[in-house]
Amino acid sequence: MRILLISDYASPSGGAERVLLGLRTALLERGHDARIFASAASPMGEASFADYQCARAAKQLRGLTQIWNPAAYSTLKKVLADFRPEVVHVRLFQSELSASILALLRNVPTVYHAAWYRLVCPLGTKMLPGGQNCRSEAGVACVRHGCISAYSLPRVMAQMWLTQRNWGSVNTVVANSEATRKQLEESGVKVDEVIWNGVNERLAGDPHKTVPTVVFAGRLVWEKGVDVLLEAFERVVQLIPAAVLLIAGEGPERANLERITGKLGLGSRVTFLGMLRPEEMEERFREAWVQVVPSRWQEPFGLVAAEAMMRGTAVIVSDSGGLAEFVQDGVNGLHCRAGDGEVLAEAIIGLLRDPERARAMGEEARKFAMAHLNEQVFVDRILSLYQRMSCDHRKVEEKERPL
């Protein structure tokens, strides 16, 4: 089967991109011709793995190209003519490629696979600046709540209008969690199926051979709650002086987080690792006792938590979004109220003081991940979807074919 995967980015800078790259690899291994079309943009400056690329728009024109990107449109038009995919799988498109590409997909079975809430929220988070969940429809309310400027409103509305106009090209909508389905359907977008992301199998970790080690991985942005983790870790160190915290990732909040680390007197107990390659991450995190995902926003899925579970690491996550679906509180991990550093500290201390409980949770997490979050399970479901869509498309073509 010829499959075209479409994304704004094709560098491993985020969970959605890593899932896309893993999917292409798995499809190729199964004998399918899977290729990626993306922009040349790379949020963290990493190399792109795209098979086809369109030029990155100039920074000063990005607002316009998010409405209509002529480079993305013309390049994709040529790709479709040359490659002739049997199925198109759209992952991300609103930050770089624009909704203009949807107009080209009317005659190809197309699935939109929602990785976040960008379809119904200009920020993609459905969270207000104060941290509350947003219940408003996108539009003037976004200005009223301070999420976007009045200057940006016409651009945002134009983007959403163009998306709605071309939405008929999308045959199937898949969400990566029930939480994502809920957010989209509350805003009027029908979701046909929920398919959890999959992560590749990896060697089980070997915790408790080193000092009590807590780890975090993700973009260093306010929504990820790393500042809450640092405040919680101050309390952890008071009771468990040997504990250390490893923070992997980059982002605009790094300087502020380093300042907080110094202010709390945690300089000798916290290490900022920066961006790590996947193999480096595995090496540094294999001996982790606990991995924490303290997100303020409702994570649509939470790939780093799934990766930790596959590694056999006990996880502590915020009790909302997709995280709360596959991390079972008290069984294969713990839930904490988002933004509550005191409760988070208690959860971390409890697991570090009881390594056998942490080990047992990690073992349960790995069992669950192997059964439900395995990349092969994910690919099986995606392929089944492709085959149904392709079959339905052929039936429609046969009905429309003149006698």
RODO-2510 file (C-alpha; in nm, 4 decimals, decimal comma):
residues 403
     n   res          X          Y          Z
     1     m     0,0000     0,0000     0,0000
     2     r     0,1260     0,3509    -0,0850
     3     i     0,0778     0,5771     0,2183
     4     l     0,1581     0,9480     0,2412
     5     l     0,2099     1,0813     0,5938
     6     i     0,1694     1,4589     0,6270
     7     s     0,2996     1,6782     0,9086
     8     d     0,4127     2,0343     0,9733
     9     y     0,7406     1,8932     1,1033
    10     a     0,9406     1,5749     1,0450
    11     s     1,2053     1,6149     1,3133
    12     p     1,1867     1,4245     1,6454
    13     s     1,1202     1,7375     1,8507
    14     g     0,7818     1,6369     1,9913
    15     g     0,5636     1,3385     2,0680
    16     a     0,3463     1,3717     1,7568
    17     e     0,6526     1,3803     1,5336
    18     r     0,8149     1,0801     1,7040
    19     v     0,4946     0,8795     1,6611
    20     l     0,4892     0,9742     1,2913
    21     l     0,8504     0,8691     1,2374
    22     g     0,7951     0,5436     1,4231
    23     l     0,4860     0,4744     1,2130
    24     r     0,6750     0,5238     0,8878
    25     t     0,9498     0,2864     1,0026
    26     a     0,6996     0,0202     1,1071
    27     l     0,5037     0,0493     0,7811
    28     l     0,8209     0,0148     0,5749
    29     e     0,9194    -0,2936     0,7749
    30     r     0,5835    -0,4473     0,6873
    31     g     0,6420    -0,3948     0,3160
    32     h     0,4343    -0,0794     0,2585
    33     d     0,5614     0,2249     0,0719
    34     a     0,5202     0,4950     0,3386
    35     r     0,6605     0,8437     0,2821
    36     i     0,6505     1,1697     0,4773
    37     f     0,5637     1,5137     0,3392
    38     a     0,6508     1,8041     0,5703
    39     s     0,7804     2,1579     0,5772
    40     a     1,1533     2,2211     0,6098
    41     a     1,0920     2,3865     0,9471
    42     s     1,2373     2,2270     1,2610
    43     p     1,1325     2,3736     1,5996
    44     m     1,4502     2,2617     1,7775
    45     g     1,6868     2,2793     1,4797
    46     e     1,7079     1,9025     1,4370
    47     a     1,7490     1,7226     1,1057
    48     s     1,4298     1,6471     0,9130
    49     f     1,3379     1,2901     0,8182
    50     a     1,0897     1,3915     0,5472
    51     d     1,0910     1,2222     0,2083
    52     y     0,9367     1,5340     0,0530
    53     q     0,9739     1,8905     0,1813
    54     c     0,8303     2,2298     0,1032
    55     a     1,0295     2,5428     0,1757
    56     r     0,9953     2,6989     0,5183
    57     a     0,8141     3,0324     0,5106
    58     a     0,9999     3,3474     0,6114
    59     k     0,9346     3,4360     0,9750
    60     q     0,7690     3,7670     0,8883
    61     l     0,5272     3,5899     0,6514
    62     r     0,4363     3,3018     0,8829
    63     g     0,1042     3,4556     0,9854
    64     l    -0,0035     3,4653     0,6207
    65     t     0,1331     3,1229     0,5282
    66     q    -0,0590     2,9665     0,8156
    67     i    -0,3697     3,0745     0,6226
    68     w    -0,2443     2,9818     0,2760
    69     n     0,0990     2,8359     0,2092
    70     p     0,1665     2,8406    -0,1665
    71     a     0,4902     2,6418    -0,1320
    72     a     0,3137     2,3645     0,0602
    73     y     0,0238     2,3610    -0,1868
    74     s     0,2360     2,3436    -0,5025
    75     t     0,4842     2,0908    -0,3624
    76     l     0,2132     1,8597    -0,2301
    77     k     0,0266     1,8800    -0,5607
    78     k     0,3363     1,7478    -0,7381
    79     v     0,3941     1,4786    -0,4727
    80     l     0,0374     1,3517    -0,5083
    81     a     0,0712     1,3341    -0,8874
    82     d     0,4054     1,1520    -0,8723
    83     f     0,3527     0,9184    -0,5743
    84     r    -0,0236     0,8543    -0,6179
    85     p    -0,0884     0,7468    -0,2560
    86     e    -0,3706     0,5083    -0,1796
    87     v    -0,4200     0,6679     0,1633
    88     v    -0,3158     1,0029     0,3105
    89     h    -0,2580     1,0329     0,6851
    90     v    -0,2586     1,3955     0,8085
    91     r    -0,1006     1,4479     1,1494
    92     l    -0,0177     1,8228     1,1875
    93     f    -0,0866     2,0901     0,9286
    94     q    -0,1955     2,4216     1,0830
    95     s     0,1374     2,5605     1,2051
    96     e     0,3356     2,5421     0,8796
    97     l     0,1536     2,3717     0,5899
    98     s    -0,1844     2,5489     0,6352
    99     a    -0,5338     2,4257     0,5561
   100     s    -0,4713     2,5012     0,1875
   101     i    -0,3324     2,1489     0,1480
   102     l    -0,6677     1,9920     0,2382
   103     a    -0,8173     2,1114    -0,0895
   104     l    -0,5793     1,8762    -0,2742
   105     l    -0,6977     1,5653    -0,0895
   106     r    -1,0582     1,5438    -0,2059
   107     n    -1,0003     1,2400    -0,4272
   108     v    -0,7759     1,0431    -0,1900
   109     p    -0,8923     0,8548     0,1221
   110     t    -0,7722     1,0860     0,3996
   111     v    -0,7521     1,0439     0,7745
   112     y    -0,6861     1,3303     1,0144
   113     h    -0,5125     1,1996     1,3253
   114     a    -0,5538     1,4581     1,6049
   115     a    -0,2447     1,4949     1,8236
   116     w    -0,3632     1,8071     2,0108
   117     y    -0,6479     2,0598     2,0175
   118     r    -0,5243     2,2949     1,7442
   119     l    -0,8267     2,2180     1,5291
   120     v    -1,0525     2,4016     1,7774
   121     c    -0,8074     2,6256     1,9665
   122     p    -0,5546     2,8721     1,8187
   123     l    -0,3036     2,7798     2,0914
   124     g    -0,3734     2,4075     2,0680
   125     t    -0,4018     2,3697     2,4466
   126     k    -0,7629     2,4607     2,5376
   127     m    -0,6159     2,6281     2,8453
   128     l    -0,6538     2,9879     2,9617
   129     p    -0,3519     3,1991     3,0632
   130     g    -0,4305     3,1435     3,4322
   131     g    -0,4231     2,7668     3,3892
   132     q    -0,7992     2,7010     3,3825
   133     n    -0,9498     2,4772     3,1164
   134     c    -1,1134     2,6775     2,8376
   135     r    -1,4823     2,6121     2,7631
   136     s    -1,5275     2,8871     2,5037
   137     e    -1,5560     2,8544     2,1283
   138     a    -1,2613     2,9938     1,9341
   139     g    -1,3137     3,3517     1,8236
   140     v    -1,3623     3,6790     2,0084
   141     a    -1,3454     3,4875     2,3373
   142     c    -0,9778     3,4116     2,2629
   143     v    -0,9070     3,7873     2,2720
   144     r    -1,1253     3,8441     2,5762
   145     h    -0,9406     3,5761     2,7726
   146     g    -0,6008     3,7135     2,6683
   147     c    -0,4977     3,4067     2,4686
   148     i    -0,4370     3,6021     2,1467
   149     s    -0,4232     3,9703     2,0556
   150     a    -0,6990     4,1565     1,8742
   151     y    -0,4465     4,2034     1,5930
   152     s    -0,4180     3,8249     1,5541
   153     l    -0,7922     3,7556     1,5557
   154     p    -0,8563     3,8050     1,1793
   155     r    -0,5713     3,5676     1,0959
   156     v    -0,6962     3,3049     1,3396
   157     m    -1,0514     3,3268     1,2080
   158     a    -0,9287     3,3044     0,8484
   159     q    -0,7327     2,9895     0,9343
   160     m    -1,0351     2,8283     1,0958
   161     w    -1,2663     2,9306     0,8108
   162     l    -1,0351     2,7784     0,5499
   163     t    -1,0039     2,4588     0,7535
   164     q    -1,3824     2,4270     0,7783
   165     r    -1,4261     2,5004     0,4086
   166     n    -1,1887     2,2189     0,3098
   167     w    -1,2812     1,9762     0,5866
   168     g    -1,4870     1,7708     0,3428
   169     s    -1,1590     1,6255     0,2142
   170     v    -1,1163     1,4394     0,5432
   171     n    -1,2955     1,1025     0,5425
   172     t    -1,2055     0,9864     0,8932
   173     v    -1,1050     1,1624     1,2153
   174     v    -0,8990     0,9705     1,4707
   175     a    -0,8146     1,0997     1,8185
   176     n    -0,5145     0,9821     2,0182
   177     s    -0,7205     0,9582     2,3404
   178     e    -1,0703     0,9907     2,4772
   179     a    -0,9626     1,3259     2,6220
   180     t    -0,8819     1,4544     2,2726
   181     r    -1,2092     1,3145     2,1406
   182     k    -1,3991     1,4976     2,4152
   183     q    -1,2338     1,8318     2,3454
   184     l    -1,2950     1,8071     1,9699
   185     e    -1,6541     1,6872     1,9944
   186     e    -1,7440     1,9587     2,2457
   187     s    -1,6454     2,2037     1,9706
   188     g    -1,8454     2,0249     1,7027
   189     v    -1,5803     1,8043     1,5381
   190     k    -1,7019     1,4456     1,4984
   191     v    -1,4399     1,1846     1,5912
   192     d    -1,4757     0,8413     1,4326
   193     e    -1,2253     0,6425     1,6348
   194     v    -0,9791     0,6626     1,9251
   195     i    -0,6390     0,4976     1,8788
   196     w    -0,3794     0,5311     2,1530
   197     n    -0,0265     0,6068     2,0373
   198     g     0,2244     0,3239     2,0435
   199     v     0,5853     0,3150     2,1584
   200     n     0,8517     0,0729     2,0497
   201     e     0,9612    -0,2039     2,2818
   202     r     1,2798    -0,1367     2,4740
   203     l     1,4924    -0,3010     2,7376
   204     a     1,3469    -0,2860     3,0847
   205     g     1,5178    -0,0361     3,3100
   206     d     1,7243    -0,1296     3,6118
   207     p     1,6278     0,1150     3,8887
   208     h     1,7389     0,1277     4,2520
   209     k     2,1053     0,0514     4,1760
   210     t     2,1902     0,4197     4,2040
   211     v     2,0839     0,7045     4,4297
   212     p     1,7068     0,7811     4,4309
   213     t     1,6614     0,9281     4,0845
   214     v     1,3616     1,1268     3,9554
   215     v     1,3429     1,2192     3,5858
   216     f     1,1457     1,4506     3,3591
   217     a     1,1441     1,4690     2,9770
   218     g     0,9651     1,7230     2,7610
   219     r     0,9632     2,0760     2,6241
   220     l     1,0550     2,3351     2,8833
   221     v     0,7391     2,5443     2,8631
   222     w     0,5043     2,6673     3,1338
   223     e     0,2311     2,4208     3,0358
   224     k     0,4561     2,1249     3,1248
   225     g     0,4717     2,2271     3,4939
   226     v     0,8461     2,1798     3,5475
   227     d     0,8458     2,4714     3,7933
   228     v     0,5912     2,2786     4,0025
   229     l     0,8209     1,9764     3,9937
   230     l     1,1151     2,1860     4,1145
   231     e     0,9105     2,3261     4,4043
   232     a     0,8043     1,9735     4,4958
   233     f     1,1610     1,8495     4,4696
   234     e     1,2772     2,1047     4,7271
   235     r     1,0587     1,9209     4,9782
   236     v     1,1820     1,5830     4,8513
   237     v     1,5471     1,6753     4,9122
   238     q     1,4705     1,7937     5,2646
   239     l     1,3544     1,4424     5,3530
   240     i     1,5679     1,2392     5,1107
   241     p     1,8959     1,4336     5,0753
   242     a     2,0489     1,1806     4,8340
   243     a     1,7716     1,2277     4,5734
   244     v     1,8592     1,3724     4,2332
   245     l     1,6438     1,5121     3,9520
   246     l     1,7341     1,4864     3,5823
   247     i     1,5540     1,7196     3,3405
   248     a     1,5778     1,6390     2,9685
   249     g     1,4533     1,8862     2,7094
   250     e     1,4834     2,2416     2,5861
   251     g     1,2469     2,5339     2,5562
   252     p     1,1860     2,9009     2,6318
   253     e     1,1453     2,8381     3,0071
   254     r     1,4906     2,6875     3,0600
   255     a     1,6575     3,0057     3,1908
   256     n     1,3703     3,0681     3,4312
   257     l     1,3766     2,7082     3,5521
   258     e     1,7508     2,7275     3,6129
   259     r     1,6922     3,0474     3,8113
   260     i     1,4259     2,8719     4,0223
   261     t     1,6644     2,5813     4,0776
   262     g     1,9280     2,8156     4,2152
   263     k     1,6799     3,0094     4,4276
   264     l     1,5587     2,6848     4,5888
   265     g     1,9150     2,5749     4,6604
   266     l     1,8839     2,2693     4,4359
   267     g     2,1850     2,3363     4,2150
   268     s     2,3734     2,0255     4,3271
   269     r     2,0677     1,7980     4,3083
   270     v     1,9190     1,8985     3,9694
   271     t     2,0807     1,8466     3,6291
   272     f     1,9518     2,0000     3,3069
   273     l     2,0475     1,7559     3,0306
   274     g     1,9223     1,9564     2,7316
   275     m     1,7911     1,7772     2,4232
   276     l     1,8867     1,4102     2,4157
   277     r     1,8820     1,1667     2,1271
   278     p     1,6508     0,8671     2,1913
   279     e     1,9415     0,6355     2,2660
   280     e     2,0896     0,8901     2,5071
   281     m     1,7545     0,9234     2,6808
   282     e     1,7316     0,5489     2,7300
   283     e     2,0823     0,5351     2,8705
   284     r     2,0283     0,8210     3,1175
   285     f     1,6795     0,7123     3,2257
   286     r     1,7324     0,3355     3,2618
   287     e     1,8119     0,3695     3,6329
   288     a     1,5337     0,6152     3,7133
   289     w     1,3221     0,5262     4,0141
   290     v     1,0351     0,7553     3,9101
   291     q     0,9429     0,9581     3,6004
   292     v     0,7198     1,2613     3,6551
   293     v     0,4845     1,4236     3,4016
   294     p     0,3451     1,7246     3,5970
   295     s     0,1625     1,8950     3,3094
   296     r    -0,0680     2,1854     3,3822
   297     w    -0,2608     2,1424     3,0595
   298     q    -0,4679     1,8408     2,9667
   299     e    -0,2110     1,6405     2,7724
   300     p    -0,3851     1,4876     2,4693
   301     f    -0,1848     1,1702     2,5256
   302     g     0,1530     1,1983     2,7003
   303     l     0,4048     0,9966     2,4999
   304     v     0,6886     1,0314     2,7522
   305     a     0,4728     0,8596     3,0158
   306     a     0,4053     0,5692     2,7779
   307     e     0,7787     0,5435     2,7020
   308     a     0,8590     0,5374     3,0757
   309     m     0,6010     0,2627     3,1299
   310     m     0,7515     0,0566     2,8484
   311     r     1,0862     0,0998     3,0228
   312     g     0,9303    -0,0345     3,3440
   313     t     0,9554     0,2910     3,5371
   314     a     0,6938     0,4007     3,7895
   315     v     0,5236     0,7186     3,6681
   316     i     0,3563     1,0084     3,8454
   317     v     0,1278     1,2130     3,6190
   318     s    -0,1293     1,4894     3,6336
   319     d    -0,4816     1,3558     3,6783
   320     s    -0,6265     1,4931     3,3537
   321     g    -0,6212     1,4488     2,9783
   322     g    -0,4954     1,1376     2,8078
   323     l    -0,2448     1,0669     3,0854
   324     a    -0,5214     0,9662     3,3245
   325     e    -0,6530     0,7091     3,0755
   326     f    -0,3590     0,4719     3,0592
   327     v    -0,1823     0,5514     3,3876
   328     q    -0,3975     0,3711     3,6449
   329     d    -0,3741     0,5443     3,9812
   330     g    -0,2211     0,3168     4,2429
   331     v    -0,1670     0,0308     3,9966
   332     n     0,0905     0,1235     3,7321
   333     g     0,1483     0,4806     3,8472
   334     l     0,0101     0,7669     4,0526
   335     h    -0,2141     1,0630     3,9753
   336     c    -0,1610     1,4113     4,1218
   337     r    -0,3686     1,7258     4,0913
   338     a    -0,2147     1,9482     3,8228
   339     g    -0,0201     2,2415     3,9646
   340     d    -0,0184     2,1084     4,3235
   341     g     0,3461     2,0889     4,4281
   342     e     0,2687     1,9714     4,7799
   343     v     0,0730     1,6655     4,6642
   344     l     0,3365     1,5939     4,3986
   345     a     0,6124     1,6041     4,6628
   346     e     0,4222     1,3559     4,8793
   347     a     0,3809     1,1177     4,5846
   348     i     0,7514     1,1315     4,4940
   349     i     0,8617     1,0877     4,8550
   350     g     0,6273     0,7920     4,8985
   351     l     0,7817     0,6028     4,6044
   352     l     1,1430     0,6930     4,6829
   353     r     1,0959     0,5734     5,0420
   354     d     0,9369     0,2486     4,9258
   355     p     1,1529     0,1154     4,6400
   356     e     0,9698    -0,2174     4,6329
   357     r     0,6399    -0,0397     4,5685
   358     a     0,8047     0,1704     4,2976
   359     r     0,9515    -0,1445     4,1409
   360     a     0,6136    -0,3242     4,1499
   361     m     0,4412    -0,0241     3,9882
   362     g     0,7079    -0,0180     3,7199
   363     e     0,6551    -0,3863     3,6473
   364     e     0,2783    -0,3330     3,6170
   365     a     0,3423    -0,0327     3,3943
   366     r     0,5584    -0,2404     3,1603
   367     k     0,2977    -0,5175     3,1411
   368     f     0,0290    -0,2643     3,0539
   369     a     0,2487    -0,0911     2,7963
   370     m     0,3437    -0,4191     2,6280
   371     a    -0,0247    -0,5121     2,5962
   372     h    -0,1858    -0,1771     2,5132
   373     l     0,0784     0,0820     2,4196
   374     n     0,2996    -0,1364     2,2041
   375     e     0,3894     0,0201     1,8695
   376     q     0,2898    -0,2980     1,6852
   377     v    -0,0608    -0,2850     1,8371
   378     f    -0,0841     0,0784     1,7258
   379     v     0,0319    -0,0031     1,3713
   380     d    -0,2125    -0,2943     1,3469
   381     r    -0,5027    -0,0607     1,4228
   382     i    -0,3788     0,2100     1,1878
   383     l    -0,3344    -0,0390     0,9022
   384     s    -0,6806    -0,1798     0,9616
   385     l    -0,8154     0,1751     0,9336
   386     y    -0,6238     0,2370     0,6095
   387     q    -0,7591    -0,0821     0,4569
   388     r    -1,1205     0,0028     0,5474
   389     m    -1,0832     0,3518     0,4043
   390     s    -0,9247     0,2249     0,0833
   391     c    -1,1984    -0,0371     0,0421
   392     d    -1,4743     0,2199     0,1001
   393     h    -1,3127     0,4526    -0,1522
   394     r    -1,3022     0,1800    -0,4183
   395     k    -1,6701     0,1025    -0,3602
   396     v    -1,7617     0,4694    -0,4081
   397     e    -1,5547     0,4851    -0,7275
   398     e    -1,7274     0,1747    -0,8636
   399     k    -2,0719     0,3206    -0,7928
   400     e    -1,9805     0,6461    -0,9697
   401     r    -1,8225     0,4705    -1,2699
   402     p    -2,0484     0,5005    -1,5757
   403     l    -2,2016     0,1803    -1,7134
***
